[in-house]
Amino acid sequence: MKRILRKIKSLVTGGAKGGGFAGSANYWEERYKGGGDSGVGSYGKFAEFKAEVLNRIVADNGIRSVIEFGCGDGNQLKTTPYPDYLGFDVSNAAVARCHATFAGDATKRFKLVSEFAGETADLTLSLDVIYHLVEDAVFADYMARLFGASRKFVVIYSSDSDDPRTYAGTHVRPRSFSAWIAAKAPEFRLLERIPNRYPYRGDYKDGSWSDFFVYARVPTNEH
C-alpha cells in the first residue's frame, strides 16, 4: 500500500522536489510552463474512452455548445469535435498552448478562468479537475461556475469521495462533489453514472479512479 501511495504522489506532484506547494493554480502554471502536459488521463486509452462517452452524450442530446472548465493542454479536445466550444483554464501557459494547437479553428475558443464573464452553454464539462482543487474556496467557486454556466447538462469525470485513503499527493484532494450539488445545485439531477472502463487497481498508467457523472437541469416545478 505504501508503494502504491508513493507512486500516486509522484504522479500528482509531477515529481517536483522542494519548494513546497504554492496552490493549485500555481502548480498547473508551473507544470505547463515547464513543458508538462495534462497527465496520463488525457492520452492513450483513457482519452479514447472519454471521447467515446462524451461524443455519445453530445450526439444523443443534440448538444450545440460546450464550455469546459479546465481545458488543460487541449489533447483531449482533439478527440471531441464539438459544434461550439469554449475552454477555460487557470494556466496562462495552457491557454496559450491551446490557442496554438487549434489556431484557425473557429469552433474553439480559450480563455483564462479570470476572464469568465458569465458565458453559458448547453453542456459544461469538468474532466479530471475536481480532485485537484485542494483549496475549499477554489473548489466552491469552481463548482458554482460549472453548474451556473450550464443551460441543460453537466458532465463530471472524477471520483466522488472524500476518503483521504483514495489517493495522496500535495495537489490532490478527494472530494465528494455530489454532496455539494445536493446542497447548492438541487435543480440538477443525476441521470447516469458511467463506470470507468479502466478502474484503478494500483497503477495509474493502467487504471483511473474517475467515473463519469451526467447531470441534467430539471424543470423548476420538479425540484
C-alpha positions as CSV (number, residue, x, y, z in Angstrom):
1,M,0.0,0.0,0.0
2,K,2.8,2.5,0.8
3,R,4.4,1.7,-2.5
4,I,1.2,2.5,-4.3
5,L,0.7,5.8,-2.5
6,R,4.2,6.8,-3.3
7,K,3.6,6.2,-7.0
8,I,0.4,8.2,-6.9
9,K,2.1,11.0,-5.0
10,S,4.9,11.1,-7.7
11,L,2.2,11.3,-10.4
12,V,0.2,14.1,-8.9
13,T,3.2,16.2,-7.8
14,G,4.8,15.8,-11.2
15,G,8.0,14.6,-9.5
16,A,8.6,18.1,-8.1
17,K,11.3,18.4,-5.5
18,G,11.5,21.1,-2.8
19,G,9.8,24.5,-2.9
20,G,6.6,23.2,-1.2
21,F,3.1,23.6,-2.7
22,A,2.1,27.1,-3.6
23,G,-1.5,26.5,-4.5
24,S,-3.4,24.6,-7.2
25,A,-3.3,27.4,-9.8
26,N,0.4,27.9,-9.4
27,Y,1.1,24.2,-9.6
28,W,-0.6,24.0,-13.1
29,E,1.0,27.2,-14.4
30,E,4.5,25.9,-13.4
31,R,3.7,22.5,-14.8
32,Y,2.7,23.7,-18.2
33,K,5.4,26.4,-18.4
34,G,7.9,23.6,-17.7
35,G,6.7,21.6,-20.7
36,G,4.4,19.3,-18.8
37,D,1.1,18.0,-20.0
38,S,-2.4,17.4,-18.7
39,G,-1.4,13.9,-17.5
40,V,-2.0,10.3,-18.4
41,G,-5.8,10.7,-18.2
42,S,-5.8,12.9,-21.3
43,Y,-3.8,10.5,-23.5
44,G,-4.0,7.0,-24.9
45,K,-6.7,4.6,-23.9
46,F,-8.1,7.0,-21.3
47,A,-8.6,9.8,-23.8
48,E,-10.2,7.3,-26.2
49,F,-12.7,6.1,-23.5
50,K,-13.6,9.7,-22.5
51,A,-14.1,10.6,-26.2
52,E,-16.4,7.7,-26.8
53,V,-18.6,8.7,-23.8
54,L,-18.6,12.4,-24.5
55,N,-19.3,12.1,-28.2
56,R,-22.2,9.8,-27.5
57,I,-23.6,12.3,-24.9
58,V,-23.3,15.2,-27.3
59,A,-24.9,13.3,-30.2
60,D,-27.7,11.7,-28.2
61,N,-28.8,15.1,-26.6
62,G,-28.3,17.4,-29.6
63,I,-25.7,19.5,-27.8
64,R,-24.7,22.6,-29.7
65,S,-22.5,24.4,-27.3
66,V,-19.9,23.2,-24.7
67,I,-17.9,25.0,-22.0
68,E,-15.1,23.2,-20.3
69,F,-13.6,24.4,-17.0
70,G,-10.1,23.0,-17.0
71,C,-9.2,22.6,-20.7
72,G,-5.5,21.9,-19.9
73,D,-3.2,21.3,-22.9
74,G,-6.1,20.5,-25.2
75,N,-5.1,17.0,-26.1
76,Q,-8.5,15.5,-25.0
77,L,-10.2,18.1,-27.2
78,K,-8.6,16.7,-30.3
79,T,-10.9,13.6,-30.0
80,T,-14.2,15.5,-29.4
81,P,-15.4,17.6,-32.4
82,Y,-17.9,19.8,-30.5
83,P,-20.0,22.2,-32.6
84,D,-19.1,25.2,-30.5
85,Y,-16.5,25.0,-27.7
86,L,-15.2,27.4,-25.1
87,G,-12.4,26.2,-22.8
88,F,-11.2,27.9,-19.6
89,D,-8.1,27.2,-17.6
90,V,-6.2,28.7,-14.6
91,S,-2.9,28.5,-16.5
92,N,-1.7,31.1,-19.0
93,A,0.7,28.6,-20.5
94,A,-2.1,26.1,-21.0
95,V,-4.4,28.6,-22.7
96,A,-1.5,29.8,-24.9
97,R,-0.8,26.2,-25.9
98,C,-4.4,25.6,-26.8
99,H,-4.5,28.7,-28.9
100,A,-1.5,27.5,-30.8
101,T,-2.8,23.9,-31.2
102,F,-6.2,25.0,-32.5
103,A,-5.2,28.1,-34.4
104,G,-7.6,28.7,-37.3
105,D,-10.4,26.5,-35.8
106,A,-13.3,28.9,-35.4
107,T,-15.3,26.4,-33.4
108,K,-12.9,26.5,-30.5
109,R,-12.1,29.4,-28.1
110,F,-10.0,29.6,-25.0
111,K,-9.8,31.9,-22.0
112,L,-8.4,32.2,-18.6
113,V,-10.8,31.5,-15.7
114,S,-10.2,35.0,-14.6
115,E,-11.8,36.2,-17.9
116,F,-15.0,34.3,-17.3
117,A,-17.9,36.7,-17.9
118,G,-21.0,34.6,-17.2
119,E,-21.0,32.7,-20.5
120,T,-23.4,29.7,-20.7
121,A,-23.7,26.6,-22.8
122,D,-25.9,23.5,-23.4
123,L,-23.3,21.4,-21.7
124,T,-20.5,22.2,-19.2
125,L,-17.6,19.8,-18.6
126,S,-15.2,19.0,-15.8
127,L,-12.7,16.3,-16.7
128,D,-10.2,15.1,-14.1
129,V,-10.3,18.5,-12.4
130,I,-12.3,18.4,-9.1
131,Y,-9.9,16.3,-7.1
132,H,-7.1,18.8,-8.0
133,L,-9.0,21.7,-6.3
134,V,-7.3,21.4,-2.9
135,E,-8.4,24.7,-1.5
136,D,-12.0,24.9,-0.2
137,A,-12.7,28.4,-1.7
138,V,-11.3,27.3,-5.1
139,F,-13.5,24.2,-5.1
140,A,-16.6,26.2,-4.2
141,D,-16.0,28.9,-6.8
142,Y,-15.3,26.2,-9.4
143,M,-18.5,24.2,-8.7
144,A,-20.6,27.4,-8.8
145,R,-19.2,28.3,-12.2
146,L,-19.6,24.8,-13.5
147,F,-23.3,24.5,-12.7
148,G,-24.1,28.2,-13.1
149,A,-22.9,28.1,-16.7
150,S,-25.0,25.1,-17.8
151,R,-28.3,25.6,-19.5
152,K,-29.0,21.8,-19.8
153,F,-26.3,19.3,-18.8
154,V,-23.2,19.0,-16.7
155,V,-20.7,16.1,-17.1
156,I,-18.2,15.4,-14.5
157,Y,-15.3,12.9,-14.8
158,S,-13.8,12.5,-11.3
159,S,-14.0,10.4,-8.2
160,D,-16.9,11.2,-5.8
161,S,-15.2,10.5,-2.5
162,D,-13.7,12.5,0.3
163,D,-11.9,9.5,1.7
164,P,-8.2,10.5,2.1
165,R,-7.2,6.9,1.5
166,T,-8.4,7.1,-2.1
167,Y,-5.1,8.7,-3.2
168,A,-2.4,11.0,-2.0
169,G,-0.4,14.0,-3.1
170,T,0.2,17.6,-2.4
171,H,-2.1,18.9,-5.2
172,V,-4.7,16.2,-4.9
173,R,-7.7,16.2,-2.5
174,P,-10.5,13.7,-2.9
175,R,-13.9,15.5,-3.0
176,S,-17.4,14.2,-2.5
177,F,-18.8,16.7,-5.1
178,S,-22.3,15.1,-5.1
179,A,-22.8,16.5,-1.6
180,W,-22.1,20.0,-2.9
181,I,-24.5,19.5,-5.8
182,A,-27.3,18.3,-3.5
183,A,-26.9,21.3,-1.2
184,K,-26.0,24.0,-3.7
185,A,-27.4,23.0,-7.1
186,P,-30.6,21.0,-6.4
187,E,-32.0,22.0,-9.8
188,F,-29.7,19.4,-11.3
189,R,-30.4,15.6,-11.2
190,L,-28.0,12.8,-11.7
191,L,-29.1,11.0,-14.9
192,E,-26.3,8.4,-15.2
193,R,-23.1,7.3,-13.6
194,I,-20.8,5.6,-16.1
195,P,-18.0,3.4,-14.5
196,N,-14.5,3.8,-15.8
197,R,-13.6,1.1,-18.4
198,Y,-10.2,1.0,-16.7
199,P,-10.7,1.2,-12.9
200,Y,-7.8,2.0,-10.7
201,R,-6.1,-1.2,-9.3
202,G,-2.8,0.2,-8.1
203,D,-1.1,1.5,-11.3
204,Y,-2.2,5.0,-12.6
205,K,-1.0,4.1,-16.1
206,D,-3.5,1.2,-16.3
207,G,-6.4,2.5,-14.3
208,S,-8.2,5.6,-13.2
209,W,-10.2,6.5,-10.0
210,S,-12.6,8.7,-12.1
211,D,-16.0,7.8,-13.4
212,F,-18.5,9.8,-15.5
213,F,-21.4,11.5,-13.8
214,V,-24.1,13.0,-16.1
215,Y,-26.3,15.7,-14.6
216,A,-29.3,17.4,-16.1
217,R,-31.2,20.6,-15.2
218,V,-34.7,19.7,-14.3
219,P,-37.8,22.0,-14.6
220,T,-38.4,24.3,-11.7
221,N,-41.7,22.5,-10.7
222,E,-39.9,19.2,-10.4
223,H,-37.3,20.4,-7.8
